[in-house]
Amino acid sequence: MARKKIREYESKRLLKAHIARLAGLQLPLNVAQVSASTDFVELLDNNPWLKSTKLVVKPDMLFGKRGKHDLVGLNLDFAGVEDFIKARMGRVVDMDGCKGAINTFIVEPFVPHDQEYYLCIQSNRLGNEISFSEAGGVEIEANWDKVKHLTLATLEELSSDKLAPLLSGLPLELRPKMEHFIKSCLQVFSDLDFTLMEMNPFTLDHTGQPFPLDMRGELDDTAAFKSGKKWGDLEFPLPFGRTMTAAEEYVHSLDGKTGASLKLSILNPKGRIWTMVAGGGASVIYADTVADLGYAEELGNYAEYSGAPNTAETYQYAKTLLDCATANPDGRPRALLVGGGIANFTDVAATFKGIIQAMREKAEAIRAANMSIFVRRGGPNYQAGLALMRALGAEIGVRIEVYTPDTSMTGICQLAAEHVKSFDG
C-alpha cells in the first residue's frame, strides 16, 4: 500500500459523490478549484452557485495553518474571491521551513457555525482507526485528550454499539445523525481505498447536514486498478515545496505506463554515491546504510525498480539515472550501487540487459565521471546477469565489481563509501 495525499478539493469531491452513491446521503458540498490558468468567467459559468452565496477561499497545497498566514478569505462574494486569489497566486510562503509558491486554491460556500467537530478515519497495520471529538478546530492538538478512538479489525463492521462510546458526549438528538454520517464516511473510505480521511473541523449547516470545513485525504495509489474509475481524473500532487527535475518527471511518466515500479528522486545532484536498486525494501536499506556510514550528504538519489520491468523499460530508466549520476564531472571518484536483494520472480539477466545497454551507451560519461560500479544481486537467472555485468566492465573499461548473494547488501555500500573516501584521504 502506498499512501498518497490528494488535494482538499478532490477529497470533498469524492466524498460528496460517493457518500450519495453508497449511503444516499446528500451533503451540501460545493467546491471549485482555481489554478494559475483558470478563467474566472468560465469558472463562474461552470459553477453558478458561486454567484448566490458567500464564499470561503484558501490555498489547496497540502499544508495546514493557512489562517495563521493570512491565506484564508472568509465571507466573500465572488469578486472578493477573485481579488483574494490574484493577490496571492504565485506568492512564495515558508511553511515550517518548507518554501514554495502557491498555485492552487479551493473555493466553497461560507457556512456560519458555532460548533466544530473532529473526525478522522485512517488505516493501520491491523485495520482502521476512527477518531472523533466534539472539540474540533484549530486547537485540536491542545484538546487531544478529548478525542476518542475506536479500532476496527480488517473487514470488521462498524456497529452502533461500537460507535456509541465515541458519541457519548453529544446531545441525544444529534447522535443518530452523527452515527449515520460516520458510518457513511467509513463506507466511502473503504470503497474508494482511502488510507486517511480527516475532517478538522466539520460542522452542521443550517439544515442540520454535516459539512466538512477543512478536509485531508490520502488514497492507496496501488488500488488504482480497481478504484481508478471511481476516483476520476485525479492528481497526486507533490508535497508542498517539492518540484520535479526533468529526469524525475520522465521516470514518473515511465512509471505511469508500466505495471512495474520505476522510481527516482534526486537528493543531491552533486552527490558521489548513486543507487540503481531493485526492490523497495532493498532501496531503503541501501540508502539508510550509506547514511549510517556517514555519507548521507554524498547520496545523490533514491531509486527503485521492481515488479519485473522489461528490458526496454529498464534501459530507459537506467539511461536517465546515469545521465544524472555522471553529470558535471569534477575529477573526484563516484560510485554507483546496482542490483539489490534476492528476487522472487524477476529475471535478473533480462533486467540487467536493459541496464547494460544503457551503460554501454553512457560508457564515455561513466569514465569521465570517474565512476566505479558495485553490483550485487540474486534471484532467477542471476548467474547469467552477473556474468554479463562482469564482461561489460572489461568491454567498456569501467571498474565493475560483481558480487553474489554471499556478499551482504550493506557490504557493497561499505565498498562504495571506501572508494569515495579514498580520494578525500
N, C-alpha and C positions, 0 to 999 in steps of 0.2 A: 504494500500500500504506500502510495506517495501522496502526502498531504500538500495540496496546492491552494494558496489563497486566491480568492476571487474578489472582485470589487463589490462594494455595498450595493451598487445598482443591480448587479447580477444576482446577489443573494436575495434581494427583495423581489426581483422579477420572478425568480424561480419559486420563491415561497408563495407569492400570490397565485401564480398559475397552477401550481401542483397541489396546494392545500385545497383549492376549489375542486380539482380533479379527484383527489383521493379522499377528502373528508367533507366535501360540499360546503366548505367554509369560505364565504366571500369577504375577504379582507379589504378594507377601504384604502388599499395601497395604490398610489400612482407615482411613478418615478420616471425621470428623464435624465439622460446623460449628455454632458456638454464637454467637447474637446476643443482643441485649438482650431479645428477645421469646421466646427459646427456653424451652420447658417441659422441665425436666430429667428428669421422669418419662417423658414422651413420647420424649425423646432416647434414653433407656436402652432403652425398648421397641423403638424402631426400629433400634437398633444394639446387639444383645445381646453382641457381642464386648467392649463396654466393661466388662462385668462380670467377664471372665475373664482379663484381662491388666493388667499395669502400663502406665501411660499417660504421654504427654507432652502438655502443653498450652502454647500460645503465641498471641499476637495474630496475626491474619491481615489485616494492614492495609497491605501493600505497602511496608513498611520493614524494614530489617535491624538487626543488632546488638541483637537482643532480649534475649539472655542478659546483655549488659552493663548492661541497665536493669531487672534483676530481673523480667523478663517471660516467663521460661520456667520451667515446672514440670516436673520430671523424676521418673520412677519413682513416680508417684502412683496411688492407687486412685481409683475414680470419685468417692467422697465428697471426696477431696482435690482433684480437678479442679474439682468444683463450688465448693468453698470458694475455690480459687485464682481462678477466674473472677469470682465475686461480689465478691472483694476488689479487683479491678482493672477490672471493667466500668465504663466511663464515665470512667476516670481520664484526665486530660489530661497528655500527655507531650510533651517537647520533643526532637525527633529532628533534631539538627544544625540548629537554628534554626527548624524547622517544627513548629508546635504543633497538636495535635489530640487528640480524645477517642477512646479505644479502644472499639470497639463490636462487633468480630467476632473470634472465636477459632477455632483449629483444634485438634482432639483426635485423637491417633493412638497406636498402640502404642509402648511404650518398647522399644527394641532395643539391648541391651548390645553393645558392639563395641570392637575395638582399632584397626582400620584404617579410615581415611576417604579416599575418592577424590573427585575433582572431574570433572564432565562439563558441557560447555556446547556447545549447537548453536545457531547463530544465522545468520540470513540477512544478506547484504550485497548490494551492487550487482551483484556478479559471480557470486554463487552462495551456498553455505553454508560456514560455517567450523565445524569441530569441534575442541574443545579438551579435553584430558584430562590428569589428573595423579594420581599415586598419593600426593600430599601435599595432600589437600583439607582443608577445615575453616576455622575462624575466622581462621587465619593464612595463608590462600591468597594474599593480596596480598604478604605478606612472602616467600612462596615462589613468586612468579610465574615465576621463572626455571626452575622445574621443570615448568611447564605446557607441553605440546607441542601444536602446532596443525597442522591439515590443512584445506586449502581445496578444495572440490568445485565445479566449474562447474555452472551451472544444468542440471538433469536428469542430471548425471553419476552413475553408480552408485558406491556405496562398496564397493570390492573389499577382500579380505583383504590383498592386497599393499599397498594404500594405507594401510590402517589399522595395519599391523604396526609402523611406527615409533612410533606413539602408545603402543603397549602393550609396547614393548621392555623397560621397567623392571619388568614384572610377572613373578612366578614362572611358569614354563612351564605349570603345571597350571591357572592362572587365566585364561590368555589366551583359550582358546576361549569360555568363559562371558562374559568381558567383550566380546569381539568380537560375539557374538550379541546381547548387551544393547545395545551402541551401535548396531549396525545396526537393531535393532528400534525403538529410540528415534527414529532417523532416519526410519523408515517412518511412525511416528506424527506426527513433526514435519511431514513433507511432506503426509501425507494430511489432516491437520486444519488446515493452513495456520498452523502456529506460525511466529513470527518469532524467538522466543527460547525455549529450553528449557535451564534451568541447574539442576544439582543440586550444591549445595555445603553439606555433603558428601553422598555416598551411601556405603553400606557393603554388606556381605554379612551376611545374617541367619544364624541357627544352622543353617539348611538349605542355606546357600550361595547363596541367591537375592538378587539386587540389591534394595536397599531405600533409596530416597531419604529422607534425614533432613530436609533442607531443599531446597525446590524453588521456582524462579521460572519464570513463564511469560508470554509475550506472544503474542497472536494478531493476524493481519491481519483487522481487523474488516470490511474491504471484501469479504472472501471469505464473508461470512455467507450469501450467496445459494446457495453450493454446499456449505458446511460447517456451516451453522447447525443442521441437524437432528442432525448428529453431536456438536456442542457441547452440545446440550440447552438447558435453561433456564439460560442463562449470563449473569452480570452483569459488566459492565465498570466496576469501581468507580473513583471519582475518586481522584487521588493523595492520599496522607495529608495531612490538614490542610486540604484543599480542600472547600468546600461550595458548592452551587449557590444562587444567588438565585432568586426566583420567576420572574423573566424568563428566566434561563438554563434553568431546568427546563422552562419552556413551549416554548422554542425547541428544546430537546433532544427533547421529545415530538413536535414538528412534524417534526424531522429523522428520527425513527424511523418516521414514517408515509408518507414520500415516497421516491421513487427519486433525488430531487435531494439536494443537500447544503446544510443550513442550520446555521450555527454562530454562537454568541455567547458571548463571555467578557467579563465586566465586570472591567476593570483598575482603574479609579478612578471611583467613582460621581460624584465632583465634577469630573471632567475636563472640559476645554473643547474638546477636539478628538475627534470621534467618526467612526467609519467604517462604511459600509454598502457593502461591496466585493464585486464579482462575481469569483469565481475564487480558488483557494487561493494561487497564486503571487502574484497581484496584491495580495491582502490582506496578505501578508507584506511586500511591497515598500512598501505604504503605511505599515504600522506601523513598519517599520525607518526609513523616510525621516523620519517625524515624530520618531522618537527621535534620528536623526542631526542634525536641525535644532535639537536641544536642548529638545524639548518632550515627552520621554518621560513626565514626571510629569503632563502635561496630557492624555495619551492616555486616553480614557475606556473604550475597549473594543478587543477584537479581534473582527472579524466577517467572515463569508464566506457568500455564497450562490452556488451553482454547480449544474451538471447540469440546466439548463433547468427551474427550478421554474415552476409555472403562476402565473397572476395571483392566484388565491386564496391560494396559499402565500406569495408574496412580500408580499401585503397583510398577512397575519397576522404575518409576520416583521418587516416594516418598522414596523408599528404598535407591536409590542413593543419594538423598538430605540428608536423615537422616544420612547416613554414614559420610557425610561432616560436618553436624551440631553437631554431637556428638563426633567427633574425639578429641583425646588428652585432656580428662577432667582434669581440674585443681582445682576443688572444688568450683569455682565461679558459681553463677547461670546463666543459659541461658534461652532464651525464643524463642519459635517458633510460628509464626503467620500463621494460617491456614485459608483458606476459601477465602473470597473476597466480592464482591458486591452481587447483586441480579441477579441470572442467568435468561436468557430469555428462554433457551430451554434445558440446561444441566440438567440431572437428578442428583441432589446433592447427594442423597443416593448412587447411583451407583458409582460415582467418589469417594465418601468417603469410600466406601467398599475397594477399592484398597489401599487408604491411611491407613485405619485402619489395613489392613492385614500387611502392611509394619511396622506400629508402633508396632503391636503385636510382630512381629519377632525381632524388634530392642528395645524392652522394656528394656532389661538389659542395653543397651548402653545409652538409654534415661535417665534412673535413674542414671547411673554412671556420666553422664554429668550434673546432677542437673538441668535438663531442664523442664520448665513448658510450657504448650501448651495452646494458646489462639485461640479459634475457633469462627469465625463469618461468617455466610453465609445465603443467601436467595435464593428463586427460586423454581422450580419444586421439590416437594418431600423433601423440606429442613427440615421439622419437623422430618421426619424419619432419615435423615442423622445426624442431631444434636443429636437425641436420641442415635444413635449408638456411636457417639463420647463420649457422657456423660457416657454411660455404659462402654466404653473402659477404661476410666480413673480409674474407680473403679476396673476393672478387672486386670489391669497391675500395679496398684499402682503408677500412674503418675498423677500429677496435670494437669487436662484438664478442662479449663473453657470454657463454651459454651455460645454463645450469638446469639440472633436472629437479624433480620434486624432493630429492635428497637434501637439497640446499633450502634453507628456510626463506620465506619471503622477506623477512626482516634482514636476513643476511645480505641480500644483494643491495638493500638500502644502505647498509654499512659500507659496502664496497663503493657505491656511488659517492657517498659522503667523503670517503677517504680519497677518492680520485679528485674531487673538487678541492679538498683541503690541501692536497699535495702542492697546488700552485701557491697557496697562501703561506706555506711553511708552517 
